[in-house]
Amino acid sequence: MIRPRLTWGLGAPTAVMLATVMLAAAPAFADDAPPKIDSGDTAWMLASTALVLMMTIPGLALFYAGMVRKKNILATMMQSFTICCIVTIVWMVAGYSIAFTTGNAFMGDFSRILLHGIADHIVKGNDTQAFVLASGVKDVADMATTIPETVYMMFQMTFAIITPALIAGAFADRMKFSAMCLFMALWSLFVYSPIAHMEWSPSGYWSMAGVLDFAGGTVVHINAGVAGLVCALVLGKRAGYPTTNMAPYNLAYAVIGASLLWVGWFGFNAGSAVAANVRAGMAMAVTQIATAAAALGWMFAEWIAKGKPSVLGAASGAVAGLVAITPASGFVLPGGSIVIGVAAGVGCFWAATSLKHMLGYDDSLDCFGVHGIGGIIGAILTGVFSYGPLTATDATPDGSPGGMAQVILQCEGVLSTIVISGVGTLIILMICKATTGLRVNDEEEQEGLDIVLHGEQVF
């Protein structure tokens, strides 16, 4: 979710200040005049916000529910639905303030706790100026938009919702509902929000360092994928894994869910331009192209390896492509997006099959294999294929073209995300284990989470 900001490329000889998401179509303003709200940009961002929310409910809910056994369908859907509710409140209370206020390089301040001050510019039912996030750092420009802060806050909220919801795929079939609720609230507040600040706030550490992440390769996908892997390792394998038949009960749900994710992702990526502009158009185009390439890459890799292309494989490949193009979507051209898509399709197929079995962990729905590995592939290849003119401004006419210096920066962002997410997730899991406990017992797991946790079942 790239938000308009300026970043510094530190450490490279040719480092220049990069305007990663300055609104290409935004008008110029006098230094003493606040930016004005643009109705077209606001309408697009309202639509994008709804599209991203659709990705979690019903998209991810159906996608994950379609891949579990019949006895866990309702519990799996309930996880996505409940996470949406929990994170909405956490984001409103403190998450947004931690992520998107000035603060320091690692987290924001508390000036927007309970959304305090968000209505300061409303007069007679209308905002008198568009949202501006001050950097608070010398020589780093403020982040200026052409939309109300309420819309910006809501758009960011939908990203904060889907990121922890992705983690649930790693521990499907075995985590206590009480533990899930506590874990998601703490993780959203203490892992997601600071990482979002570091990458997407103009005063954030990675933002100032020049790490490129247009819509969430590090913040959303690597973050969630690594957290999912840690959850899978700490909770342990499902009872009977890998000898018991754990085939998906309803692949039709999974395909419908994946399709909703695909459509919603245009709000995810194209909406991250925070305007209806040229960057949004390119982000939409490369998202479609990379996703198609990844689905075909996974499908043909599976066809060669196993003799048949599976329905679940094609859907999973599409999601892998959506994941991988996310950090690059506002920075690369269509040619590069095909390479990113194919690499993600083949790479995530290998991770979800060979790597998982090689290392012996039970990532139930391949959260790490698709989101972790796909996010890593996309983040690194962003540094290869980044197109200078897409990231350029009047002040930096060369922008941030792909090259070894940018690849090194991308790798630094990937590695630091892995460490922060992994350590933070482990600490929060230990807190949950000491308070609510983490896992249902063997008898409850065999009976199924639908009836055990919620007293309902699918007939």
N, C-alpha and C positions, 0 to 999 in steps of 0.2 A: 504494500500500500504506500506507494510513494506519495508523499505530500510535498508541496512546493517547499524546497529548502535549498540552501547553498552548502556545499561540502568542500573540504580541503583535501587535496591529495598530498598527504605528508609522507616524507621518506623517499619519494621518487625524484630523480633529478629534474624531471620535466613536470613536476607536480603543479597543477593549476587549480584555482578555485572553480568548482563545477556547480552549475545550477541544475541539479538533477531533476527538479520538477517545476521549474518556473512555468507559469501558465503561458503557453505560447500565444494564446489569443487575448490575453488580458491587456487592457489599456494601460497606458503610462499615467502615473499620478504624480502630482507635485509632492515634494517632500513633506509638506505640512497638511496634505489632504488624505483622509482615510480612504481606503479602497471601497468602491461601490459594489453593491450586490448586482450580479448579472442573473436575470431570470432564466435564461437558457442554461447556464451552468448549474444553477440551483435545481432546475427541473431534472437535468441529467443525473445529478448526484442523489436526488430523492429516488429516482428509478434505480440507480446503482445500489443504493442502500437496501432497497427491497429485494433486489436480485441476490445480493450476498446473504441476506437473512434466509432467503429461500434455499440457499446451499446447505444450511444446517437443518432447518425444518421447512420442508420435508426431505430435501435431497440426501444429506448424509444419514439421516434417520432410516430412510428406505434402503440406501446402499449398504449400510452395516447390517440392518435387520435381515436383508436378503441373504447374507453370507453366514448366518449362524444357524444352529439347529432350531427346530420348531419350538422346543421348550424354553427358548431364550429370546424369541422374537420381540415380545412386548417389553421385556426388560431392556433390550438393546435400544429400542426406539425411545423408551422412557429416559435413557441416559442423555440422548441428544436434546430431548425436549426440556429436561430438567436443567441441563447445563445452560441452555439458552436463558432460562429464567434466573438462575443463580448469577451468571456473569453479567446480565443486564443490571442487576442491583449492585454488584461489586464494582462494576465500571462506573456507575452513577455516583456511588459513594466515594470512591478513592482511585480506582484504576485509571480513569481518564486524566485525573490531576497528576498522577505519578508519571504517566506516559507523555502528556502533551502540555506541560507548562515548562517554564524556563529552567529552573533548577540548576543542575550541574551536568557533567558529562555522562553520568550513569543513571540518574533518575530526575524527574521533575520535582517541583515543590508542591505545596498543599493549598495553593490559592484557589483551586477549583474543587475542593472537597464538597460533596453534595451538590456539585455544579454551581457553587457560589459564584455570583457575578456573571453568569452566562446570559442574563437578561439585561445587562447594564446599558446596552445600546438600543433597546427596544422603545420606540415611541409611537403611540397610537397604533399599536398592533404590528409595527414593522421595524426591522433592524435598520438603523441609520447608517451602518457601515458593515462591510464584510469582515470576516474573521482574520485576525492577524496574530500569529504567535511570535513574540519577540525572541530573538536568539539569546540575548543577554551576553553575547560574546563579541569582543571587539573584532571588526573586519569580517564577521559572519552575518550575512543579511537576515533580516526577519523573514518569516514565512508568511506570505500574503496570499489570500484566496479571494474569490469573488462570490462566496457563498456564506450563509449565516453560520455562526459557530454551532448552533443546534444541529444543523445538517452534518457538519464535519464531525461532531461528537458522535452522532448516530452511525455514520458511515464507519468510523473507527470501532464503534461498539460491535458491529457485525463481524469484524475481523477478530476482535477479542472473544467473541462467542464461538466461532468455528474452530479456532486453534485448540483450545482444550477439548472440544468435542472430538477432534481427530484422534486424540490420545486414547479415547475409550476403545478404539478398535484393537489396541494392543492387549487389553486385559478383559476382553469380552468373555462372558460365560462364567466369571469366577470372582469378581470383586463385590464386596458388600455395598449396598446402596448408600448407607450412611457414610462409609469411607469415601465413596466416590464424590458425594456432595462436599465433604470437608476438603478433600484433596483439590477439587476443581476451584473452589473459592480461594484457597491459599495459593495455588499455582498461578491463577489468573492475576492475583495481586502482586506476588513476590517474584515471579519468573517472567510472565508475559509482559506486564506493564513496563518494568525496567528495560527489557530487551527492545520493546517497541520504542521507548524513548531514545535508546542508544543509536538506533538506526534511522528513525523517522522524525525526530525532533531536531531542529537546526543546531541545538547545543549538544546533541548526543555525540558520544565518543566515535562511533563508527561513521556517523554522518560527517563529522568534521575530518575524519581520516580519509574519506573518499570511497568507502565501500559502497557498491551499488546494489540496491535491492528495491526494485520498483514497486512490487506489490506483495512481498512476503516470503521470498525464498528462505531467508534466515529467520526472520521474525516469526513466521507462521509454520513453515513446513519442516525445516531442520529442527527448530525448537520443539515442535510437537513430536516429530519422529524420534528424536533422541529421548524425550520424556517417555514416549511409549515403550521404547526398548528397555529403559530402566524399570518401568512398571512391570513389564513382562518378566524381567530377570528377578525382581524382588518378590513378586507374587508366585512365581514358579509356573510350571506347566499345568494345563488343564488335566483333570483326572482322565486317564486313559490315553493321553497324547503320547506318541503318535500312532499307537496301534488301533485305537477305537475309531470307527467310521465317524467322521465329523463333517460330512458333506453338507453344503448349504441346503437349507430347506426350500427356499424359493428364490431362484436366480432371477425371476421376472422382477421382483422387488429391487434386486441389485442393479439390474439394467435401467430400470426407471429412475432409481436414485442417481446412478452415474450420469444419466441424461440430464437430470435436473442440475447436477453439479456443473456439467458442461455449459448449459445455458446460463446459469447463475454466475459462472466464472467471468463472463463478459463485464458484469458489474464489478467483480473482484479486480480484474486487470485494467480494463478500459476506464473504469471509475476511478482508479488510482491516479489518473491525470488530474483529478479534482477540477475538471472543466470539460466542456464539450469542444475539444480542440484537435489539432493534428496528432498530438501524442496519443490521445485516446483512440483515434482512428487506427493508427499503426499498432497500438497494443491489442485492439480487437482483431486485426488481421493476423498478426503473428500468433495470437492465442489459438485461433481456429486452425491455422496451418500446423503448428507444433502438435496440437492434440491429435489431429488426424494422422500425422506421421508417427507419433508414439503408439497409437492404437495398432497401426499396421506393423510397426516394429515388433511389438510384443506378440502380435498374432502370428507373424511369420517365424519369429524365434521359437515360439511354442510349437508351431506346425512342424518345424524341422526337428526339434528336440523330442517331441512326444507323439508325432504322427497325426495329430488333429489340432485345429485351432478351436479353442474353447470360447464360449460366450463370456464367461467370467474373465478370461484372459483379455479379450478385446476391450471390455469395459474397464478393467484395471489398467490396461495400457493407456487408454484415453485419460484416466485420472493422473497417471504418471506424467503424461505430456502436459496436462494442465499445471501440475506441480512445478515441473522443470522450467516452463516458460514464464512462470510468475515473476521471478526476480529480474528477468531479461525483457519483459514485454514492452516496456516503454523505451528500451535502449537499442534493440536489435532490428535488423531488416528481415524480410521473409526468408531469404536464403539461409541465414543463420538459424532461423527458427526451425527449419526442417532438420538441420543437424542436431539441434538441441532435442527435438522431438524423438528422432530415431535413437539417439543415445539414451534418452530416458526410457523409452519403451524396452529396449534390449537390456539396459542396465538394471532396471527395476524387475524385469522378469527373472534375471539371474539372482538378484537379491532376495526376491520373494520365494524362490525355489531352492536353488543350490546353496546360497549363502546361509539361509535360515537353517537348513538341514545340516550343513557343514558345522555350524557353531552350536546347534542344538537348543536354541531358545524357542519359546512358543509365543510368537507375536501373532495372536489369533487371526487378525484380519489384515496383517501386513502393513501396519502403520509405519514402522521403520523402513520396511522394504520399499514402500511406495513414496511416502512423504519424506522420510529421512534421506534415503539414497537419491530420490528424484530431486529433492531440494539441493543436495550437495552438487549433483551434476549440473543443475541449472545455474546455481550461484557461481560456480567456477567458469562455466562456458559463457556466462555474461561478460566476464572479463576478457574472453577471447573475441566475442562477436559484437561488443558494444560499438555503436556507430556514432562517431564524433558529432555530426550535425544534429542528431537527436538530443544530445545532452548539452549542446552549445548555447551560449547567450552572447549578447553584445560584448560583455566583459571577457568572455572566454570563447572566442570564435572556434577554437579547435575542439572544445568539449572534452570528452573522456573517451578517446578511441581505444579499441581493444588492443591489448599487448601484454607483455610479460609483467610490467609494473602493475597493471590493473589486476592481472591474474593473481599475483602475490597478495595484493590487498584483499581480493575475494577469499583467498585461502585463509588469510588471517581472520576475516569475519566468520568464516565457516568454523574454524577451530575454536574460536572464543565462544561462539554460540553453543557448540557441543559441550564445552566445559561448564559454562554457566547453567545451561539447561540440565545437564546431567547431574551436577552437584546439587543444584536447587531442588530438582525432582526427588533425589534420594533423601534429602533432609525432610522434605514435606511428607514423603511416604513413611519415614520413621516416626514423625509426629502423629500421623494417622494411625499407624500400627499401635502406638502407645495409648491412644485414646479410644478410637472406635474399633480397632482391629481392621485388617485389610481384606481378608478372604472368607467367603462362606465355607462351611465345613464340607467334607466329602459327600455326606448324605444329601445335603441341600443342593450341592452341585449336580449330583446325579438326578435329583428330582426335577431340577430346572429352576432358573431364577424367576420366571414369570409367576409361578404359583407360590414359590417360597418367599420372594421379596414383595410381591404386589397382589397376591391372592387372585390372580386372573390368568387366563390362558387362551391360546388360539385354538379354535375348534376346526 
